[in-house]
Amino acid sequence: MSLPFIVNWLLAWLPWNTVQQHNIGAQYATGDCVRQNNVCAARWYRRAARNGDAESQYDLGFMYLLGDGVQHNSNTGVYWLERSVKQGNQQAIKLLADILRDGTYGVETDLKRSDELYKLADKNKG
């Protein structure tokens, strides 16, 4: 581990420091400065997601849908994506709209909600 990682890791323990929490999760997810470990990535994303970080909510939700670092759980995945959507995260809006339209990752189709999300995505573009 590098010194910058250790400093960031220590700063990430502060409950309000969701940016650092997300960054540590991303480093574990990609293997940047540490050995790649999706279980650790999910833990850090979860910490930041619980503290309101929309990007971490998106990442954690997607991990649950994929079963990557966590046990696959489509309900939990959709829960975290919806929380990210409420904060206006464009990636979450698009992903959830696609999933609900296509019924992928074990998620039941919901064309009405999918359409609402596509409209929200279009509205946020302009």
N, C-alpha and C positions, 0 to 999 in steps of 0.2 A: 504494500500500500504506500502511496505517496503522501508526503506531508500535506499538500492541499486537500487530498481526500480526507485525511484525518481531521483537519480543521473543519471542513465542511460537514463531516459526520458529527463532530461535537456540536456545531451550530444547529444541526438538524434536530437535536434533542429538545430544542426550545419549542414548545407547543405551537407558537404562532408563526414559526419559521417554515411555512409550507413550501416556499420556493426551494429551500435547501433540502427539505424532506423529499420533494419531487425529484430534485437533482440526484440525490443518493439513490433513489429508486431507479432512475434512468441509467445511472452508472452501473448498477447491478444488472439491469436488463440488457445493456449493450456490452458489458465487460470492459468499460472504460475505467482504467486505474485499478480495477479489482477483477477477480475471476467472475465471469458471468454466472449469475445465480438468480433465476426467476422467482424462487421462493422468497429470497431476501428482497428482490425488487417489489414483489407484491406486498410485503410487510411495510416497506417504506411508502409505497403508493397509498396503501390503506391508511397509514398515519396521516398523510397529507390530505387524502380524500375526506377523512372524518373531520379534519380541520377546515374543510371548505374549498380545497384547491380543485378547480374545475378540470384542469388537465390531468391531474392524478385520478379524479373520478372517472374520466374517460379511459385512461390507461388500465385502471383496475377493472372497470367493467368489461373491457375487451379481453383482459386476461381471464376473467371468469367465463366468458363466452367460449374462449379457445381451450380452457382448461390448462393454461400455461402458467405454471408456478403455483396454481391453486387447483382445487378440484372443480371440474366443469360444473357450473350452475347457471343456467340461462336466466333464472329469475333474479339472482343477485347481480348478474351482468347487466340486465336491463335496468335494475334499480340504480346502479351507479351511473349508467349512461343517462338516465332520466334526470338525475341530480346535476350532471354536467350540462345537460340541455337547458335546465332551468337557469343556468348561469350564462347561457348564450354561446357555449362552446360549439363552434361550427363543425368540427370533426365529429363530435358526438351526435349532433343533429342529423348529419348526413348518414353516418353509420347506422343509427337507430332507425331512420326512415327506410334505409335499404333492408335492414334485417326484418322489420315489421312487414314490409312489402313482400319479401321473398320467403319468409319463414325459415331463415337459416339459423344455425347454431342451436337448434332445438327450441326456438322461440316461435310461438304461435303467431300466424299472420294477423295483422290488424290494419286493414287498408285505410280505415278512417283516420287512425292515429298517424299512420305513415304519410297520408296526404297532408295532414296538419303540419307535420314536420317538414315536408318538402316546401310547403308554402312559407313556413318560418325561415327556412334556409334561403329561399328566393328573396324574402323581405329583408333579410339581414345582408344580402349582397349589395343592395343599393343604398 
